[in-house]
Amino acid sequence: MAENLAWIKFFVGDWRRDPKVAMLSAAGRGAWLEMILTMHDLADFKIEGTVREIARMCHLDMAEVQSALQELERHEVAEVEWRNDSVTGEAIVTVVSRRLEREEKTRSDARERQKKYREKKKSQENNKELPSDSDSDSDSNKNKKVYKAQTATYRPAKKEIEGIYRAYPRKVGKKYALAKIEEALISLYKETGEDSFSFLIERTRMFANSPAGKAGTYTPHPATWYNQGRYLDDPKEWYIQEIPDKKKPKQEQVKVSRGSFMV
C-alpha cells in the first residue's frame, strides 16, 4: 500500500456474513484478524516471512499461525503461497488479503485520476496564456469536434445513477441530486475515458461509511456533494471532520395565572 492510514475500513456486516470466514474456527478468525491488523501497520496488503516471523509480527504462537494458515488456505479466505528461501532453505509464506489489495487499487486509481485532473487543469490554464494563430485555432477546433464526438455518445444508465443515489447516506432533493450525479459521471468519463460508475459508487460507499457520511444533518445534501466534486477529496478528510455542537433549544415563555416563568 502506498500510505499508512491512521484508520482501517472494517465492515462488520461483511465480516460476519462472509461464508468463508464463517467456516474458520474461533482461533482461526482471531489469527486472521491479527494478520489484517499487521498488514495495516505495515502499510501493505500482504505479510511475508517464516512462520516464526509472522507469529512474532502478529503477537501469536507458532502453533496458532500454522493452524490458521492451513485454515485460510483450505477455505480460500486469503491467498497463501509457500516457497523456500534460497539462502537458508527455510519455508517462506506470503499471505495476501484480496480485499485490502482491491481497496489499495481503488485508492491508487483515485490518486491517479486526481493527478490527471490537476495536470489537465494546469495545462488548460497555461494554454490560455499562449498566443495562437489561425492554423492553431483551426486545429484546436478540429480537436474539440473530435473530442465532443467521442464523449457525446456516453450517457450513464439510469440504473447506475439511481444506484449511486441509493448508496449516498442522505436522501433529499432527489431530482436535483440525480442530475448532479449524471454530470459527475460524464465529467469523470471525459477526464479519463474509463468506467466512471465503478469509481464513483466506490467513493460514495466509502463516504457513506465514514464519520462525515454518518453526521446526520451535517452531512451535505447529495446534490451539493456531487456538484462540488467532493468525491475527489482525500478519504482521510472524511474521518477527521468534527460535528459542531447542537444548538440548545430556545427557551419558551409559559404563561401562568400569576406572572410567567421560563422553561
Beta strands, then each sheet from edge to edge (+ up, - down):
strand 1: 46-49
strand 2: 79-84
strand 3: 91-96
strand 4: 253-255
strand 5: 260-262
sheet 1: 1+ 3- 2+
sheet 2: 4+ 5-
end
